[in-house]
Every structure is written in structure tokens, then in C-alpha cells.
Amino acid sequence: MRTFAEFWPFYLREHAQPLTRRLHFAGTTLSVLLLLAALALHRPWMILAAVVCGYAFAWVGHFFVEHNRPATFKYPLWSLRADWKMWTLALAGRLEAELQRAGVAR
């Protein structure tokens, strides 16, 4: 894949199961909260906890729900960008439309 626009539908198809998307959402949300806490409390170690938390939730979804390899292994930066995009679309209530465009069945 050469562009993020090409990667995005692939990424969504790799997250076809609702539980996988929920795990990603939970992990990303907890990561945001940990990052905010790290800044507010001046605890740099919480930044590492935020990263571990985000990936742990996501990888559980991939290995035990989707039974696929996380895109992070092959496309680390696009995967991170796509995770944040998926998270913001879910927050805005616009993720379903994106999933349908990518051919992810309900």
C-alpha cells in the first residue's frame, strides 16, 4: 500500500468484529486518560502505561477475536493514525458509515 487512503479500508476490514472495535476504543480511551493524568500529575512513567494499555487492548482484539495480525507490525504509523481516526469517528457517531464504505458487514 502506498497511501493512507488505500490503507484505511484495509484497516477497517481488519477490525470487522464489533468486539475488536470496542477493545480498540477502550484501549485508546484509557490511553488518552493516562496521558492526561501523566501531564497533570507530572508522572512520565504513565506515558509508557498509556502506550502499553492502548496496544494491549488492541492486540487482544486481533489475536483472540479477529484472529489476525495487527496492522501495526507492517504499517506502524498508518496503523496509529487509523486507530485515532477510528476512535474519533466512533466518538462522533460516524464510524458505521465508514465501515459500510469499506465493505464491513454489520
N, C-alpha and C positions, 0 to 999 in steps of 0.2 A: 504494500500500500504506500502510496506516495503523498497523500494529503489527508488532513484530518476529516474533511468532508467524505472521503472514501472510507475512512476508519470508523466513523460514527455509526453507520448502520450495522457494521460488523460487531461493534461493541454492544449495541443494543441486543442483537441476536444472541450474543454470548451471555446475556442476562435475561433469558426468556422466561425463567420461572419467577413468579412474584416473590417467593421467599428470598431468592437471591437478591432481588432489588431491595427488599426490606432490610436484609442484612447489610447491604451496602449503605443504605440510608442511615441505619442506626450507627454503623461504624463511622461514617462521615460526620454525623451529628455529634457523636461523642468526641470525635477528634476536634471539631470546632470548639466544643465546650472546654476540652482540655487545653487547647491553645489559648483560649481566652483566660482560663484560670492561670496558666503559666505566666501570661503577661501581667495579670492583676496581682498575683501573689509573688512575682519575681522568682519563679521556680523553673529554671531552664530544663531540668530533668523531665518536666511534664510535657515538653515538646516531643521527646522520644516516646513517651507514653501515648501521645496523640497519634504519632505515626504507626506505632505497633497496633494500637486499637483499630485504626482505620483499616489496615491491611488484614488484621486477624479476622474481623467480621467478614470482609470481602472474600478472603480465601476460604473460609468455612463454606460460604455460599457456592464457590466454584468447585471445590473438591468434593463436597458432600451433597449438594443439591443439584447443581448443573452437571457435575462430573466432567468438567473441562479444565483446561489450564488457564489461569488468569492472563489476560492480555498484557498485564504488567511485565511479564517475563520477556515478551518480544517487543512491545511498544510502551516502554515505561512512561514517557512524557505525555503521549497521546492518551494513554490509559488514565493517568492522573487528571488530565484536562476533561476527559469524557466523564469520569466519576463526578467531578464538580458540576459539569453540565447536567448530568442525570439528576444529581441532588437538587440543583436549583429548579429544574423543570418539575420535579416531584413536589417541591415546596410550592411552586406556582400553580400546580394542578394541570400542567401541560404535558406531562410525560406520556400519557396514553396515546395522544395524537402522534408523538414521535415514534412510539413503539409500533403503531399501525403503519406508519410510513416505512418503517424498516422491515415490515413483514412479520412482526412478532404477534402471533395469535393471542387472543385473550384467554 
